[in-house]
Amino acid sequence: MTPGLINANPVVHAKKERVARSDDLHADDAVDALDVFDSVRDIRDPEHPYSLEQLSVLSEDSITVDEKLGRILITFTPTVQHCSMATVIGLCLRLKLMCCFPPHFKVDINVSPGSHANEESVNKQLNDKERVAAALENPNLRQLVEECLLSNEL
């Protein structure tokens, strides 16, 4: 057990198989929840050597895409209600989506209702452009986020 961890013994789930998709299904290049999930599922948790998918922090069902309105909504569930890394997880999700999807998409990232002790505060931080930009200017925080994003081989 590592000292200082908020959730020293998280429940780890098996990764789901990636769905093979034929080019015919995406002839119109529309973005859907599976596209978004595939781009974020391998993000590493900031505290553990597991992906967000393995810890059930997010799933395909927690993602909504409205192609017509250009909106992506991700609702994630921290492993514990007092998770101090919830904002870091949200920053990881936001940065990954910024890199993978066109800028015309409006991205909303929220913690699942009732899943975090400071739900309103976390949601406000994650969806405020100025706060996100300021957080990503912090070199230590930026490094942590990038380490989580680069850990694709879990």
Salt bridges, closest charged atoms under 4 A:
ASP32 OD2 - ARG21 NH2 2.52
ASP32 OD2 - HIS26 NE2 3.90
ASP35 OD1 - ARG21 NH1 3.29
ASP35 OD2 - HIS26 NE2 2.99
ASP38 OD1 - ARG18 NH1 3.64
ASP38 OD1 - ARG41 NH1 3.02
ASP42 OD1 - LYS15 NZ 2.90
ASP42 OD2 - ARG18 NH2 2.16
GLU53 OE2 - ARG41 NH2 2.87
ASP108 OD2 - ARG71 NH2 2.56
ASP108 OD1 - LYS106 NZ 2.78
ASP128 OD2 - ARG131 NE 3.81
GLU146 OE2 - ARG142 NE 2.81
